[in-house]
Amino acid sequence: RDGYGNVTHMLYVDKPVRRLSVAVTGRVLTEDRAGVVAGLPYDLPPQIFCRVTPLTAPGPAVAALARSADGGPDPALGRLHNLNQRLYEAIQFDTEATGAETTAEQAAAAGHGVCQDFAHIFVAAAWLLGIPARYISGHLFRRDGAHVQAASHAWAEAWVGDLGWVAFDPTNGISADDAYVRVACGLDYRDAAPVAGARSGG
C-alpha cells in the first residue's frame, strides 16, 4: 500500500521496450449507500486531506464557485451538495479543453474540463469552505450502454461530521451510487492515477 492506503503494483522493465500494455480484469460487488463511504480497510485522518497541491491550488475562479455554494440546511453537507450541483451546471464537459497538467483554477476559469478537472475544482473549493476533501479515481458503470470506455472516471470525497466521507461526482451532478467502483484516493490526480510511470535513459 502507498501512503494513502491504495493498493499498488510495481512493474520494472530493465531493458529497452517499444510497447507496454497493462490489462486488468475483475469482478466487484457494489451497493448504493447514497454517497456515504464505509468499510475502507485503511484510512487516514481527514485533516491529511486539507493540503493544497499545484493541481488544486484555488484562485479567483474556484473561490467564486465556493462562494456560490454557501448555504443549505446543514453547514457542511448542504454546501457540498450545492457545490456539486453548481459545478455540474457551470463547467462544460469537454475532452479537448484540458490535459493532465491543467490545474483546478485554469479549468474553472475556462469553464471547460473533464472529470479530472471537475474533481480538482470540487476538492479545491471544499478546502476553501473549510471541509477536508480528496480526489478519487475509479470506474463508472455507464447505464446508457456505453460500457467500453477509453478512460477511467474521477470524483471527490468530502468529510462530513458524523457521516464520515461522502462521495460527490460533479461531472454528473450526483453522489456516487452502486455504479461507481472506487480504486484509489489522494490529494489530486498525481496521487491517485490508475497507471503512473517513470523512465530513465534515452
N, C-alpha and C positions, 0 to 999 in steps of 0.2 A: 504493500500500500504506500501511496505517497503521503505527503504531509496533510492533505485534506481528507484522507481516508479512502481515496479512489483506488480501486484495484488496477494495477498496471502490469503490463507485459513488455519486456525489453527484448529487442532483436538486434543483434550485432552482425554486420556483414563486413568481413575483413579482407575482401578482395573486390576488384572493380566489378560493377554491376550496371547493366544497361536498363533493366526494368525490375521493379519490385511491386508486387501486389499483395494486399492483405485482405483475406476473405474471412468473415466471421459469421457463423450461423448459431442460432439458439432458439429456445422457446421460453417465453415468460408468461407468468400469470399476473394479471393486474386487477385492481378493483378501484372503483370510483370513491374517493374519500373527500370529494369537494375541494380538492387542492391541499388538504392537510397532509403533511409528510410524516409518516410514522414508521417505526421499525428499522431505522438505519442501523447497521451493525457497528458503525463507528461514526462519531460526530465530534465537532469542536464547539467550544463556547461561541455563542452568537457574536460576541464582541470582536472575534477574529475577523469577522466579515464587515468591518466598518472602515477598512483601509482603501484609500484611493490608489488606483493604478494609472499608468499613462493612457490606457484604453477607456477608463471610466472617470477620468477627471472631469468634473462638471464645469460648465461655463454659463454664459447668459441664456443660451437656448434651453439647456437642461434645467436651469433654475426657473425659467418661466413655466416649463411643464410641471415642475414640482409644485410651484405656487398654485397652478390651476387645479391641482388635485386636492387642495386643502379642503377640509370639511368631511362630513359623513357622521353616522351615528356613533362609530367607535373611533377613538383617536388614532389608532394605527390601522385597523382593518378597513375602515371606511375610506381613509386616504389612499390605501393601497388599491382598493377596488376602483376608486376614482382615477388613480394614476394609470392603472391597466387599461381602462376604457379610454382615457384621454390619449394615450399613446396609440391605441388602435385607430382612433379617429384622426389623429394629427399626422401620423407618419405613414407614408405610402410604401407598400412593399414593392421593391424594385431590385431585381438581381443584378442589374447593370450599374447601379448607382454607387456601390461601395465595395471595399476589399477587406482582407483580413486585418489590415493595419488601420482601418478607419476608426476614429475614436467616437465615443458616445456624443460628444459635443459637436463634432463635424456632421454626424448623421442627423442629430436633432436640428441643427441649423439648416441643413439641406432639406429636411422633411422627407427623406427617402432612405431606404435601407432594407436589409434582410433580417432574418430572425436574430442573428448575432447582434446586430445594431439595436434592435428593439430591446433585447435583454440587457445590453450595456447601458442603454438610456434608463431603463427601469431601475437597475441597480444604482446608478449614479444619482437619480432623482430620489430614490428611497433614502440614500445616505443623507441627502440634503434635508429630508424630513426627519432625520434622527433615527431611522429604522435600519438595523442590520439587514443586508441583502447580499445574495450571492448568485453567480452565473451558473446555469445548469446546461449541460449538453446531454442529448439523448435522441430518442426517436419518437416520431408521432405517427400512429397508425391512421392513415387517411380514410375516413369513412366515405369519401366521394369516389372510391375505387382506384385512386392513383397510388397504389401500394408500392410500386417500384419508384424510388425517388433518388435523385442524383446527390442529395446531401442529407446530412443528419439535421436535427432540429435543435433549437436553443430556447430557453425560457429563463425565468428567475424564481428564486425563493426568497421570501422575506420573513423576518422573525416577528411573530405577533403574540406577545404575552403568554397566556395560558395555552393557546393553541399550538405554540411552537412554530416550526417552519411551515409556511403556506406557499404553494406554487402558483405563479401567475404567468400566463402566456400573452403578452401584449400584442404579439403578431396576430393572434386570432381573437383577442379581447375576452378571453375566458380564463378560469382557473383550470389547472391540469386535472384531467379525469382518467378513466381507465384506458384511454387511447395513448397515454404518454408512458414511455419507458425511460426512466432516469438512468443515466450511465455515469456521469461524473459532475463534480462541482468545483468551484474555485472563485477567485476574485474576479476573473474575466476569462475570455476565450483562451488565452495562452495557458491558463491553469487547467482547463477542462477540455482541451481539444481532443477529439476522438483519436486522432493519429498525429504524432509530432515526431520530428527527427532532427538530426544534426549530421553534418558531413565534414570530414577533414580531408585535405588533399586537393587535387586539381579539379 
